[in-house]
Amino acid sequence: MSTGLHLAQLAPELAERTLILERARHPRHKLCAGGITPSGIAYLEKLGLDLDEVPSVKVREGHFLFEGRGFVVRREPFVFRTVRRDEFDAWLANAARERGLTLQEDTRVRRVHRPGDGHMVEVETDRGTWRARAVVGADGANSVVRRSIVRQSVPQVSRLLEILVPAEPGTPAFPDGESEHENLASLRAPVPSARALGVSPRPNARGEGSGALRGDSTEPSPR
């Protein structure tokens, strides 16, 4: 969605001629820890977007662990802010519509190819076929667009597990959008096939964790 927003800003004359295809319908669930760094927020501001419009939690201290080793980052006013991706992505989608971009949801792209004339690109979906002079592949790690260009491309697949857990006893929710590292939930049980595990507070929640699971089994550290 951010690709379309950048296009609308840099070449507004193309906005009304741009179609964004979305496989799901917003708001839709997405497995993601939802952390947005200060540099990411700066990019949003350059697009004229204010993250304060979306519920978020400011995290001032982060513990980064990998295979039992890691480091701590402390920063003011925050290391990053966490959001719920369903709310954040729906917010971006609404911004795209407001800026003249056409968003067609519930549309799965099946194939992208160039016909014999070579002057246009055809995008085949479960809701019809479109022809365009340019196609931007912003469709993730298993990109259909990328596979149409790099024939021998090997999909990069990581298993992602989302765990909803309560915070430690006595930990308040985060109604004021503020969080210290003590408020982060702790996962103490081993997770099969986990090399990395992230735990972060979410808006209007007492604790959520998401971890990228790949490789050999490793027992995560308590924090």
C-alpha positions, -999 to +999 in steps of 0.1 A: +000+000+000+029+024+008+041+019-028+008+033-041+010+062-016+045+071-027+033+070-064+004+093-056+027+118-040+055+117-066+032+114-097-003+124-087-014+125-124-010+087-124-031+081-093-065+079-111-049+054-135-034+032-108-052+000-096-041-018-064-050-054-061-055-068-026-060-105-020-080-100+012-103-073+025-093-047+051-092-049+080-076-083+078-054-102+102-016-103+095+010-122+115+035-095+125+049-081+157+038-046+144+070-027+153+075+006+136+109+024+141+115+061+142+128+060+106+096+042+095+075+069+112+096+096+094+087+080+060+050+081+070+053+118+079+069+125+045+037+110+030+016+133+051+005+105+074+003+109+112+007+076+131-011+091+161-043+084+142-037+046+148-036+031+183+000+023+192+023+016+221+056+033+226+084+009+237+114+026+253+135-005+259+138-036+237+156-069+243+168-086+212+177-122+216+189-148+191+200-184+201+205-173+237+225-142+229+215-107+223+215-070+233+194-043+248+184-011+231+172+019+251+161+051+234+141+082+240+114+090+232+111+053+221+129+024+204+098+017+183+060+018+184+039-013+181+006-014+162-020-040+153-014-047+117-051-051+109-057-015+121-025-001+106-030-016+072-067-006+070-056+029+079-031+029+049-058+015+026-082+043+035-054+069+029-048+054-005-085+057-014-086+093-002-057+102-025-074+089-056-060+054-058-084+025-067-081-004-044-098-037-054-100-062-026-107-099-025-087-103-057-060-131-059-033-127-086-027-160-103-003-151-131+017-121-144+031-123-180+039-103-210+020-112-242+036-116-276+036-079-285+058-072-254+044-037-249+020-044-221+019-067-190-011-089-183-022-097-148-045-127-145-066-128-113-096-148-101-118-118-110-105-111-145-075-100-164-059-065-166-034-051-190-009-024-179+022-006-190+039-013-157+032-037-128+048-032-093+053-064-074+046-055-037+032-089-029+055-102-003+081-130+001+063-154-022+057-128-048+038-139-079+053-110-098+089-120-088+083-156-098+072-144-133+105-126-137+130-150-120+119-184-131+143-203-109+135-183-078+133-204-046+105-193-022+119-179+011+094-194+036+096-188+073+070-203+097+054-176+119+037-184+152+016-159+170+010-165+207-014-145+228-003-146+264-012-126+295+014-102+309+029-108+343+006-105+373-003-069+381+008-056+347-017-030+336-030-027+300-016+002+280-044+027+277-021+056+277+000+043+249+031+041+271+051+010+279+083+002+298+102-030+292+089-045+324+055-045+308+066-070+281+051-105+285+077-132+292+075-166+274+093-193+294+083-224+276+103-238+247+089-233+212+095-261+187+118-252+158+122-216+170+153-197+163+139-163+170+110-152+192+097-117+196+074-105+224+058-070+222+029-051+238+000-042+216-026-015+219-056-025+240-040-058+249-021-073+278+004-092+258+010-107+224+040-124+209+050-134+174+081-154+165+097-163+132+101-201+133+128-216+112+156-241+116+166-262+146+148-263+179+161-237+204+147-229+238+141-192+240+155-172+269+130-159+295+130-124+281 
